[in-house]
Amino acid sequence: MQTGTGQSLADRLATQWREAGATDVRYAADLVELAELVAGATGPVLVSGADLVAHTAVLRHLATSPVGPTVALVLTDPPGAGRTSVREERGQVVDAGPAQELAEGATGTFGGALRVGVDDLPTLAAAARAAATGVGALAGGMATEEAPAVDRLFAGLTALGTLTFAHRVRLLVAHRVSDAAGLAAAEAAVGAVDEDRAELRLSVKEKDDFFTTYFVSTWSPQVTKACARVGLGPTAVTMISVVFAAAAALLFATGYRPALVAGGVLLYLGFVLDCVDGQLARYTRHFSAWGGWLDTMADRAKEYLVYAGLGFGATQAGFRWGWALAIAAMTLQTVRHMTDAWYGVLHDEAARRPKAVATGGGGIGDRLNAASNRVQADTGSVSYWLKRTVVFPIGERWALIALATALFSPRVALVAVLVWGTLALAYTGALRTLRARWMWVPVLDTVDATLHRDDGPLAARLPVLRAVGPLTLAALGALGAAGLLVAGLVGEPTGSRWMVPVAFVVLLLAGLGAGATHNGPLDWLVPAALRAGEYLFAIAVGVIGDVPAWLIFGYVFVLTLHHYDLVARLEKRQAAPPLHGVTLGWEGRSMLLMIVSIAGITGFGMATLIVYLLVAFVASVVLAWVVRPTRTVRQAAATETVGSRPPG
């Protein structure tokens, strides 16, 4: 087909792909030739049909999408003759095939373009060969000649089990056309949209929380555009937001009313910048593993620095338990985040197994799942905003802290965070437990369970108590630590010291589940239970050892950095940190605390562990994000140099 400029649609698409970042654009005469081209590829491959009319930005967004290695363009257009319909769950394509076969389960139509990651290229080549011969190309037996080649290829790739994420088109335009009239209409729709303006609006998350949507995203895109104009990158904006949060924490620590108000304003502006860094990454398409990791770590570090400022300010104002509230808030939030992260993994895994979920037995979990989906679909309704707000997301937390501190005091802010956080944990915990029991999808067994449990060498040598189950053992260990903390708070610290070894033995029960399979419906809660047990034990040992509260806060803070590093790697399914082995594991660190407690040098021992773990963390970060990437680049350059030498 000829475009309005007289250029063929295929040639214009090739030009657009080059503008979108493709370095080597080739035409394949058929699927057999495509399979041969894919077999020789060494990087991600972009595949598209010749019937796509779209903004270049749509192609660039698909090519640079950070959601996964393999991503498909999904449209809302009704399926044309022979075109493939898709069904998605949580942004993942879980089924693809003829529209009549998916029936009401279809959520969109394949857009005729996809990006395939390096690891999935062998499967892509196999799907191309199968589709070329008509063997296994489309479930349901659609005749080969009825479907365009790219549709048969995509359906075959999905049928082979490739994890593919859906890239939806919003604000911009993309249509597949089959005749001159459709081409003219699609070109008119493309020309009617201001591409840059749409991209700026697209930098804002489609579905965000109430405070962020109405009090940040209404004006943050202008800040995003200004940052892009002056050349600020997402990482630079992240670091500026850290400075704002640290300044707010210092102002909160003073306790003076003007400083508290100024701190609240800085905290709000710091949160705006926290949103801007992500918007800037989406607007400029500058995504990196380092940037994603840094954003995750910076978010938590900023929040906990603010808790430290509030704890110090409350203590300076004469409240005895100021630091205790800060420690409790940090511990609560970390345990909550661990449950959030692992429930997200659970839900993603369930989406990849729709048949297993569908036969899970129904009941209340099934009804809750259906009700949740209905509320999420009713965007903008009262129930939708209530559901998003009750879970106490970061925007609402920072808004509550800023307002409560500016209007009242640091103590009130910490109490408010604890009350709302506890209610949110109870609400989400109860509902997720019911839904997880219905799903019955194991997730810890799909990753390195030892890594994400944070087991050390001692846990690896303990016998395995399979009959009880890893979650029950982890919960018992946490209860023992909680009991030790209560004893330390209500009794004489020196008189409670003899209970530390007993509590450690109870905590060590969690290690008896280290070698067991983690395939129970609630075993995704094991990491959170282990975090709770270790933190509570450390706090209790500090209280019994009469350690300054700020030092206890510092120790737990360093532990959270270590554990959030694991969570950030979980989200990207990355390997263990370079120096993970030297961190001793939760049981090794707890054993050292027990030893220094018995020796009567708890403060010195805890301070030493802080320094040791912090040095190990910083060294691991440098190795992971500086030394290893630099070494890889040098090795690649050396290989290229050797390979380019003329034959002698």
C-alpha positions as CSV (number, residue, x, y, z in Angstrom):
1,M,0.0,0.0,0.0
2,Q,1.1,3.5,-0.8
3,T,1.0,6.2,1.9
4,G,-0.1,9.8,1.4
5,T,3.5,10.8,0.5
6,G,3.7,8.2,-2.2
7,Q,6.1,6.0,-0.2
8,S,5.1,2.4,0.4
9,L,3.9,1.6,3.9
10,A,6.6,-1.0,4.4
11,D,9.3,1.5,3.5
12,R,7.9,4.1,5.9
13,L,7.7,1.6,8.7
14,A,11.4,0.7,8.1
15,T,12.3,4.4,8.4
16,Q,10.2,4.8,11.5
17,W,11.9,1.7,13.1
18,R,15.3,3.3,12.4
19,E,14.1,6.6,14.1
20,A,12.9,4.5,17.0
21,G,16.4,3.1,17.6
22,A,16.6,0.0,15.4
23,T,20.2,-0.4,14.1
24,D,19.7,-3.0,11.4
25,V,16.3,-3.0,9.6
26,R,15.7,-5.9,7.2
27,Y,12.9,-7.3,5.1
28,A,12.0,-10.9,5.4
29,A,10.2,-12.5,2.4
30,D,8.6,-15.2,4.6
31,L,8.8,-16.8,8.0
32,V,11.5,-19.2,7.0
33,E,13.8,-16.3,6.1
34,L,12.8,-14.6,9.4
35,A,13.8,-17.7,11.3
36,E,17.2,-17.6,9.6
37,L,17.7,-13.9,10.4
38,V,16.7,-14.5,14.1
39,A,19.2,-17.4,14.3
40,G,22.0,-15.0,13.6
41,A,20.9,-12.2,16.0
42,T,22.9,-11.4,19.1
43,G,20.6,-8.8,20.6
44,P,16.8,-8.2,21.0
45,V,14.8,-8.4,17.8
46,L,12.0,-6.2,16.7
47,V,9.4,-7.8,14.4
48,S,6.5,-6.1,12.7
49,G,4.1,-6.7,9.8
50,A,3.8,-4.2,6.9
51,D,0.2,-3.1,7.7
52,L,0.9,-0.9,10.8
53,V,0.2,2.8,10.8
54,A,1.5,4.4,14.0
55,H,3.3,7.3,15.6
56,T,7.1,6.7,15.7
57,A,6.8,7.2,19.4
58,V,4.7,4.1,19.6
59,L,7.5,2.1,18.0
60,R,10.1,3.7,20.2
61,H,8.1,2.9,23.4
62,L,7.8,-0.7,22.3
63,A,11.5,-0.9,21.5
64,T,12.5,0.6,24.9
65,S,9.8,-0.8,27.1
66,P,11.3,-1.7,30.5
67,V,8.5,-4.1,31.6
68,G,10.2,-7.2,30.2
69,P,12.5,-8.6,27.5
70,T,9.7,-9.7,25.3
71,V,6.8,-7.2,24.7
72,A,4.0,-7.2,22.2
73,L,2.0,-4.2,20.9
74,V,-1.7,-4.7,21.9
75,L,-4.5,-2.5,20.4
76,T,-8.1,-2.0,21.3
77,D,-9.2,-2.2,17.6
78,P,-11.7,-5.0,16.7
79,P,-9.8,-8.0,15.2
80,G,-9.7,-8.0,11.4
81,A,-9.8,-11.1,9.3
82,G,-7.2,-13.6,10.4
83,R,-5.7,-11.3,13.1
84,T,-4.8,-12.5,16.5
85,S,-6.7,-11.6,19.7
86,V,-5.0,-11.6,23.1
87,R,-6.0,-12.1,26.7
88,E,-4.0,-10.3,29.3
89,E,-3.7,-10.5,33.1
90,R,-1.6,-8.0,35.0
91,G,0.0,-6.7,31.8
92,Q,1.0,-10.2,30.7
93,V,-0.3,-11.9,27.5
94,V,-1.6,-15.2,28.8
95,D,-3.3,-16.4,25.7
96,A,-3.4,-15.5,22.0
97,G,-5.4,-16.9,19.1
98,P,-8.5,-16.4,16.9
99,A,-11.1,-14.0,18.3
100,Q,-13.8,-16.7,18.3
101,E,-11.7,-19.0,20.3
102,L,-11.0,-16.5,23.1
103,A,-14.6,-15.3,23.0
104,E,-15.3,-13.0,25.9
105,G,-11.9,-13.6,27.4
106,A,-10.2,-11.4,24.8
107,T,-8.8,-8.1,26.1
108,G,-7.3,-6.7,23.0
109,T,-5.9,-7.4,19.5
110,F,-2.3,-8.0,18.6
111,G,-0.9,-4.8,17.0
112,G,1.4,-6.6,14.5
113,A,4.7,-5.7,16.2
114,L,6.7,-7.1,19.1
115,R,10.2,-7.0,20.7
116,V,11.7,-10.3,21.5
117,G,14.5,-10.6,24.2
118,V,17.7,-12.4,23.5
119,D,16.8,-15.4,25.7
120,D,13.5,-15.9,23.7
121,L,15.1,-15.8,20.3
122,P,15.4,-19.6,19.9
123,T,11.7,-19.9,20.7
124,L,10.9,-17.2,18.2
125,A,12.9,-19.0,15.5
126,A,11.1,-22.3,16.4
127,A,7.7,-20.5,16.3
128,A,8.6,-19.0,12.8
129,R,9.4,-22.4,11.4
130,A,6.3,-24.0,12.9
131,A,4.1,-21.2,11.6
132,A,5.7,-21.4,8.1
133,T,4.7,-25.1,7.9
134,G,1.3,-24.6,9.6
135,V,2.2,-27.0,12.4
136,G,1.1,-25.8,15.8
137,A,1.0,-22.2,14.7
138,L,-2.4,-21.3,16.1
139,A,-4.4,-23.2,18.7
140,G,-7.8,-24.0,17.3
141,G,-6.7,-24.8,13.8
142,M,-7.0,-21.5,12.0
143,A,-5.9,-22.1,8.4
144,T,-2.5,-20.8,7.7
145,E,-3.6,-18.7,4.7
146,E,-6.3,-16.9,6.8
147,A,-3.8,-15.1,9.1
148,P,-1.0,-12.7,8.3
149,A,2.4,-14.1,8.9
150,V,3.2,-11.9,11.9
151,D,-0.1,-13.0,13.6
152,R,0.8,-16.7,13.1
153,L,4.3,-16.0,14.4
154,F,3.0,-14.3,17.6
155,A,0.3,-16.9,18.3
156,G,3.0,-19.6,17.9
157,L,5.4,-17.8,20.2
158,T,2.7,-17.5,22.9
159,A,1.7,-21.1,22.4
160,L,5.3,-22.2,23.2
161,G,5.0,-20.5,26.6
162,T,7.0,-17.4,26.1
163,L,6.4,-14.8,28.8
164,T,5.2,-11.8,26.8
165,F,4.2,-8.4,28.3
166,A,1.5,-6.3,26.6
167,H,2.4,-2.7,25.5
168,R,-0.9,-0.7,25.3
169,V,-1.2,2.4,23.1
170,R,-2.5,5.4,25.1
171,L,-2.9,9.0,23.8
172,L,-0.9,8.1,20.7
173,V,-2.2,6.3,17.6
174,A,-1.6,2.9,16.1
175,H,-3.8,0.9,13.8
176,R,-3.4,-2.0,11.4
177,V,-4.9,-1.4,8.0
178,S,-6.0,-3.6,5.2
179,D,-7.1,-1.2,2.4
180,A,-6.6,2.3,1.1
181,A,-9.6,3.7,3.1
182,G,-8.3,2.3,6.3
183,L,-4.8,3.7,5.6
184,A,-6.1,7.2,4.9
185,A,-8.2,7.2,8.1
186,A,-5.2,5.9,10.2
187,E,-2.9,8.6,8.7
188,A,-5.4,11.3,9.5
189,A,-5.7,10.1,13.1
190,V,-1.9,10.1,13.5
191,G,-1.7,13.6,12.1
192,A,-4.3,14.9,14.5
193,V,-2.2,14.2,17.6
194,D,0.7,16.3,18.9
195,E,3.3,13.6,19.4
196,D,5.5,15.4,21.9
197,R,2.6,16.6,24.0
198,A,1.2,13.1,24.1
199,E,4.6,11.7,25.1
200,L,4.8,14.2,28.0
201,R,1.4,13.2,29.2
202,L,2.3,9.5,28.8
203,S,5.2,10.1,31.2
204,V,2.7,10.1,34.0
205,K,1.5,6.7,35.2
206,E,-1.9,5.8,33.9
207,K,-3.1,4.6,37.3
208,D,-1.6,6.2,40.4
209,D,-2.7,6.9,43.9
210,F,-5.1,9.6,44.9
211,F,-2.6,12.1,46.3
212,T,-0.2,11.6,43.5
213,T,-2.9,11.9,40.9
214,Y,-4.4,15.1,42.1
215,F,-1.7,16.9,44.0
216,V,1.5,16.0,42.1
217,S,0.8,14.7,38.6
218,T,-1.3,17.8,37.8
219,W,1.9,19.9,37.5
220,S,4.9,17.6,37.7
221,P,5.0,17.0,33.9
222,Q,6.1,20.6,33.5
223,V,9.0,20.0,35.9
224,T,9.7,16.9,33.9
225,K,9.9,18.8,30.6
226,A,12.1,21.5,32.3
227,C,14.5,18.8,33.5
228,A,14.7,17.4,30.0
229,R,15.5,20.8,28.5
230,V,18.3,21.5,30.9
231,G,19.8,18.0,30.5
232,L,19.0,16.6,33.9
233,G,18.8,12.8,33.9
234,P,16.5,10.6,36.1
235,T,19.5,9.6,38.4
236,A,20.3,13.3,39.0
237,V,16.7,14.0,39.9
238,T,16.6,11.0,42.2
239,M,19.6,12.3,44.1
240,I,18.1,15.8,44.4
241,S,15.0,14.3,45.9
242,V,17.2,12.5,48.4
243,V,18.7,15.9,49.4
244,F,15.3,17.4,49.8
245,A,14.2,14.5,52.1
246,A,17.4,14.6,54.1
247,A,16.9,18.4,54.6
248,A,13.3,17.8,55.7
249,A,14.5,15.2,58.2
250,L,17.0,17.7,59.7
251,L,14.3,20.3,60.0
252,F,11.9,17.8,61.6
253,A,14.7,17.1,64.1
254,T,14.8,20.7,65.4
255,G,11.2,20.7,66.7
256,Y,10.7,24.4,66.0
257,R,7.3,25.3,64.3
258,P,8.8,27.2,61.4
259,A,11.3,24.4,60.8
260,L,8.5,21.8,60.9
261,V,6.4,23.7,58.4
262,A,9.5,24.2,56.1
263,G,10.3,20.5,56.5
264,G,6.7,19.6,55.4
265,V,7.1,21.7,52.3
266,L,10.5,20.2,51.5
267,L,9.1,16.7,52.0
268,Y,6.3,17.4,49.5
269,L,8.7,18.8,47.0
270,G,11.0,15.9,47.5
271,F,8.1,13.6,46.7
272,V,7.3,15.6,43.6
273,L,10.8,15.0,42.4
274,D,10.5,11.3,43.3
275,C,7.7,11.2,40.8
276,V,9.5,13.3,38.3
277,D,12.5,10.9,38.1
278,G,10.2,8.2,36.8
279,Q,8.4,10.5,34.5
280,L,11.6,11.8,33.1
281,A,12.8,8.3,32.4
282,R,9.6,7.5,30.5
283,Y,9.7,10.8,28.6
284,T,13.3,10.6,27.5
285,R,13.2,6.7,27.3
286,H,16.3,6.5,29.5
287,F,15.8,3.3,31.3
288,S,18.6,1.3,33.1
289,A,18.9,-1.5,35.6
290,W,21.0,0.9,37.7
291,G,18.3,3.6,37.6
292,G,15.6,1.2,38.7
293,W,17.7,-0.2,41.5
294,L,18.7,3.3,42.7
295,D,15.0,4.5,42.6
296,T,13.9,1.5,44.8
297,M,16.7,2.0,47.3
298,A,16.4,5.8,47.4
299,D,12.7,5.7,48.1
300,R,13.2,3.6,51.2
301,A,16.3,5.4,52.4
302,K,14.5,8.8,52.1
303,E,11.5,7.6,54.0
304,Y,13.5,6.1,56.8
305,L,15.8,9.2,57.1
306,V,12.6,11.1,57.7
307,Y,11.5,8.7,60.4
308,A,14.9,9.3,62.0
309,G,14.4,13.0,62.0
310,L,10.9,12.6,63.4
311,G,12.2,10.3,66.1
312,F,15.0,12.7,67.1
313,G,12.6,15.6,67.1
314,A,10.0,13.9,69.2
315,T,12.7,12.9,71.7
316,Q,14.1,16.4,71.9
317,A,10.6,17.7,72.6
318,G,10.6,15.6,75.8
319,F,8.8,12.4,74.5
320,R,10.6,9.4,75.9
321,W,9.6,7.0,73.2
322,G,10.4,9.1,70.1
323,W,13.0,6.8,68.8
324,A,10.9,3.8,69.7
325,L,8.1,5.1,67.4
326,A,10.6,5.7,64.6
327,I,12.0,2.1,64.9
328,A,8.5,0.7,65.0
329,A,7.4,2.7,61.9
330,M,10.5,1.5,60.0
331,T,10.0,-2.1,61.0
332,L,6.3,-2.0,60.2
333,Q,6.9,-0.4,56.8
334,T,9.6,-2.9,55.8
335,V,7.6,-5.9,56.7
336,R,4.6,-4.4,54.8
337,H,6.8,-3.8,51.7
338,M,8.1,-7.4,51.9
339,T,4.5,-8.7,51.8
340,D,3.7,-6.3,48.9
341,A,6.7,-7.4,46.9
342,W,6.0,-11.1,47.3
343,Y,2.3,-10.8,46.7
344,G,3.1,-9.0,43.5
345,V,5.3,-11.9,42.5
346,L,2.5,-14.3,43.5
347,H,-0.1,-12.5,41.4
348,D,2.2,-12.4,38.4
349,E,2.9,-16.1,38.7
350,A,-0.9,-16.7,38.9
351,A,-1.4,-14.7,35.8
352,R,1.0,-17.0,33.9
353,R,-1.1,-20.0,35.0
354,P,-4.7,-19.0,34.3
355,K,-5.8,-22.6,34.1
356,A,-4.4,-23.5,37.5
357,V,-6.1,-20.5,39.0
358,A,-9.4,-21.2,37.4
359,T,-9.5,-24.7,39.0
360,G,-8.5,-23.4,42.4
361,G,-11.8,-24.3,44.0
362,G,-13.6,-20.9,43.9
363,G,-15.1,-19.9,47.2
364,I,-14.5,-16.6,49.0
365,G,-11.0,-16.1,47.4
366,D,-12.6,-16.4,43.9
367,R,-15.3,-13.8,44.9
368,L,-12.7,-11.5,46.4
369,N,-10.6,-11.7,43.2
370,A,-13.6,-10.9,41.0
371,A,-14.7,-8.0,43.3
372,S,-11.2,-6.6,43.2
373,N,-11.0,-6.7,39.4
374,R,-14.4,-5.0,39.2
375,V,-13.2,-2.2,41.5
376,Q,-9.9,-1.8,39.6
377,A,-11.8,-1.5,36.3
378,D,-14.1,1.2,37.7
379,T,-11.4,3.9,37.4
380,G,-12.2,7.1,39.3
381,S,-15.1,5.8,41.3
382,V,-15.3,6.2,45.1
383,S,-14.6,2.5,45.7
384,Y,-11.6,2.6,43.3
385,W,-10.0,5.5,45.3
386,L,-10.9,4.0,48.6
387,K,-9.2,0.7,47.6
388,R,-6.1,2.5,46.5
389,T,-5.9,4.8,49.5
390,V,-6.6,2.4,52.3
391,V,-3.4,0.4,51.6
392,F,-1.4,3.6,52.6
393,P,0.8,4.1,49.5
394,I,3.9,6.2,49.6
395,G,2.2,9.4,48.4
396,E,-0.4,9.2,51.2
397,R,2.3,8.4,53.7
398,W,4.5,11.4,52.8
399,A,1.4,13.7,52.7
400,L,0.3,12.5,56.1
401,I,3.9,13.0,57.5
402,A,4.2,16.5,56.0
403,L,0.8,17.7,57.3
404,A,0.9,16.0,60.7
405,T,4.4,17.3,61.4
406,A,3.7,20.9,60.1
407,L,0.3,21.2,61.9
408,F,1.0,19.2,65.1
409,S,4.4,17.5,66.0
410,P,6.8,14.7,65.0
411,R,5.3,12.5,67.6
412,V,1.8,12.9,66.1
413,A,3.2,12.1,62.7
414,L,4.8,8.9,63.8
415,V,1.8,7.7,65.7
416,A,-0.4,8.5,62.6
417,V,2.0,6.5,60.4
418,L,1.9,3.5,62.8
419,V,-1.9,3.5,63.2
420,W,-2.6,3.8,59.4
421,G,0.2,1.4,58.6
422,T,-1.1,-1.2,61.0
423,L,-4.7,-1.0,59.7
424,A,-3.3,-1.2,56.1
425,L,-1.3,-4.3,57.0
426,A,-4.3,-5.9,58.6
427,Y,-6.6,-5.1,55.7
428,T,-4.2,-6.2,52.9
429,G,-3.0,-9.2,54.9
430,A,-6.5,-10.6,55.5
431,L,-7.7,-10.2,51.9
432,R,-4.4,-11.4,50.3
433,T,-4.4,-14.4,52.5
434,L,-7.8,-15.4,51.4
435,R,-7.0,-14.8,47.7
436,A,-3.7,-16.6,47.9
437,R,-5.3,-19.7,49.4
438,W,-7.7,-19.7,46.4
439,M,-4.8,-19.2,43.9
440,W,-2.6,-21.8,45.5
441,V,0.4,-20.8,43.4
442,P,4.0,-21.3,44.7
443,V,6.4,-18.5,44.1
444,L,9.4,-19.0,46.3
445,D,10.2,-22.3,44.5
446,T,10.4,-20.3,41.2
447,V,13.4,-18.3,42.5
448,D,16.5,-18.9,44.7
449,A,14.7,-19.4,48.0
450,T,17.9,-19.4,50.0
451,L,18.8,-16.0,48.6
452,H,15.5,-14.4,49.3
453,R,15.1,-16.0,52.7
454,D,18.5,-14.5,53.4
455,D,19.7,-17.7,54.9
456,G,23.3,-18.0,56.1
457,P,25.7,-20.9,56.5
458,L,24.1,-21.9,59.8
459,A,20.6,-22.4,58.4
460,A,22.0,-24.5,55.6
461,R,23.4,-27.0,58.1
462,L,20.3,-27.3,60.2
463,P,18.0,-30.4,59.8
464,V,14.9,-29.9,57.8
465,L,11.5,-30.1,59.5
466,R,9.2,-30.5,56.5
467,A,6.1,-31.7,58.4
468,V,5.6,-28.3,60.1
469,G,6.2,-26.1,57.0
470,P,8.5,-23.1,56.5
471,L,5.9,-20.4,57.2
472,T,4.8,-21.9,60.5
473,L,8.5,-22.2,61.6
474,A,9.3,-18.6,60.5
475,A,6.2,-17.3,62.4
476,L,7.2,-19.2,65.5
477,G,10.6,-17.7,65.4
478,A,9.2,-14.2,65.0
479,L,6.8,-14.8,68.0
480,G,9.8,-15.8,70.1
481,A,11.6,-12.6,69.2
482,A,8.4,-10.6,70.0
483,G,8.2,-12.2,73.4
484,L,11.8,-11.3,74.1
485,L,11.1,-7.7,73.2
486,V,8.0,-7.5,75.5
487,A,10.1,-9.0,78.3
488,G,12.8,-6.4,77.7
489,L,10.4,-3.6,77.8
490,V,8.4,-4.5,80.9
491,G,11.1,-6.2,83.0
492,E,14.6,-5.3,84.2
493,P,17.0,-5.3,81.2
494,T,19.7,-7.2,83.1
495,G,17.3,-9.7,84.4
496,S,16.0,-10.4,80.9
497,R,19.5,-11.1,79.5
498,W,19.3,-14.8,80.2
499,M,16.3,-15.0,77.9
500,V,18.3,-13.9,74.9
501,P,19.8,-17.4,74.2
502,V,16.3,-18.9,74.7
503,A,14.8,-16.5,72.3
504,F,17.6,-17.1,69.8
505,V,16.9,-20.9,69.9
506,V,13.2,-20.2,69.2
507,L,14.2,-17.8,66.4
508,L,16.4,-20.5,65.0
509,L,13.3,-22.7,64.4
510,A,12.8,-20.7,61.2
511,G,16.0,-22.2,59.9
512,L,14.5,-25.7,60.1
513,G,12.4,-24.8,57.1
514,A,15.3,-23.6,55.0
515,G,15.7,-26.8,53.1
516,A,11.9,-27.5,52.7
517,T,9.9,-26.9,49.6
518,H,8.1,-23.5,49.8
519,N,5.1,-24.5,47.7
520,G,2.3,-23.8,50.2
521,P,-0.4,-21.2,49.4
522,L,0.9,-18.8,52.0
523,D,4.6,-19.5,51.8
524,W,5.1,-16.2,49.9
525,L,4.9,-14.7,53.5
526,V,8.0,-16.4,54.6
527,P,10.5,-13.6,53.7
528,A,8.3,-11.1,55.6
529,A,8.1,-13.3,58.6
530,L,11.9,-13.8,58.6
531,R,12.4,-10.0,58.4
532,A,10.0,-9.5,61.3
533,G,11.8,-12.1,63.4
534,E,15.3,-10.8,62.8
535,Y,14.3,-7.1,63.3
536,L,12.3,-7.8,66.5
537,F,15.2,-9.9,67.9
538,A,17.7,-7.2,67.2
539,I,15.5,-4.5,68.8
540,A,14.9,-6.7,71.8
541,V,18.7,-7.4,72.3
542,G,19.3,-3.7,72.0
543,V,16.7,-2.9,74.6
544,I,18.0,-5.5,77.0
545,G,21.5,-4.4,76.4
546,D,20.6,-0.8,77.2
547,V,21.8,0.3,73.8
548,P,20.9,3.9,72.7
549,A,17.7,3.9,70.7
550,W,19.4,5.8,67.8
551,L,21.9,3.0,67.5
552,I,19.2,0.4,67.4
553,F,17.5,2.4,64.7
554,G,20.8,2.6,62.7
555,Y,21.3,-1.2,62.9
556,V,17.8,-1.9,61.7
557,F,18.2,0.7,59.0
558,V,21.3,-1.0,57.6
559,L,19.4,-4.3,57.6
560,T,16.7,-2.8,55.6
561,L,19.2,-1.6,52.9
562,H,20.4,-5.1,52.6
563,H,16.9,-6.6,52.3
564,Y,15.6,-4.0,49.9
565,D,18.6,-4.8,47.7
566,L,17.3,-8.3,47.5
567,V,13.8,-7.0,46.7
568,A,15.1,-4.8,43.9
569,R,16.8,-7.8,42.5
570,L,13.7,-10.0,42.9
571,E,11.7,-7.5,40.7
572,K,14.2,-7.9,37.9
573,R,15.0,-11.6,38.6
574,Q,18.7,-10.7,39.0
575,A,21.3,-12.8,40.7
576,A,22.6,-12.4,44.3
577,P,24.6,-9.3,45.2
578,P,28.4,-9.9,44.7
579,L,29.1,-10.0,48.5
580,H,25.9,-11.6,49.7
581,G,27.8,-14.5,51.3
582,V,29.7,-12.2,53.7
583,T,26.5,-10.8,55.2
584,L,26.2,-13.9,57.4
585,G,22.4,-14.5,56.9
586,W,19.7,-13.6,59.3
587,E,20.6,-16.4,61.7
588,G,24.4,-15.5,61.6
589,R,23.8,-11.9,62.4
590,S,21.3,-12.8,65.2
591,M,23.8,-15.3,66.7
592,L,26.5,-12.6,66.9
593,L,24.0,-10.3,68.7
594,M,23.3,-13.1,71.1
595,I,27.0,-13.5,71.8
596,V,27.7,-9.8,72.4
597,S,24.6,-9.6,74.6
598,I,25.8,-12.5,76.8
599,A,29.3,-10.8,76.9
600,G,27.7,-7.6,78.1
601,I,29.0,-5.5,75.1
602,T,25.8,-5.2,73.1
603,G,26.3,-1.6,72.2
604,F,29.9,-2.1,70.9
605,G,28.9,-5.3,69.1
606,M,25.9,-3.7,67.4
607,A,28.0,-0.7,66.3
608,T,30.6,-3.0,64.9
609,L,28.0,-4.9,63.0
610,I,26.6,-1.7,61.5
611,V,30.0,-0.7,60.2
612,Y,30.7,-4.2,58.9
613,L,27.3,-4.6,57.1
614,L,27.5,-1.0,55.7
615,V,30.9,-1.6,54.3
616,A,29.8,-4.9,52.8
617,F,26.8,-3.2,51.3
618,V,28.7,-0.3,49.7
619,A,31.4,-2.6,48.4
620,S,28.7,-4.9,46.9
621,V,27.1,-1.9,45.2
622,V,30.4,-0.8,43.7
623,L,31.2,-4.3,42.5
624,A,27.7,-4.8,41.0
625,W,27.2,-1.5,39.3
626,V,30.7,-0.1,38.6
627,V,33.4,-2.8,38.6
628,R,31.6,-5.7,36.9
629,P,29.9,-3.6,34.1
630,T,33.2,-1.9,33.4
631,R,35.0,-5.2,33.2
632,T,32.3,-6.6,30.8
633,V,32.6,-3.6,28.5
634,R,36.4,-4.0,28.4
635,Q,36.1,-7.7,27.6
636,A,33.5,-7.0,24.9
637,A,35.8,-4.4,23.4
638,A,38.8,-6.7,23.5
639,T,36.8,-9.5,21.8
640,E,35.6,-7.1,19.1
641,T,39.2,-5.9,18.5
642,V,40.5,-9.5,18.2
643,G,37.6,-10.5,16.0
644,S,38.2,-7.6,13.6
645,R,41.8,-8.4,12.8
646,P,42.4,-9.4,9.2
647,P,43.5,-13.0,8.6
648,G,47.3,-13.4,8.6
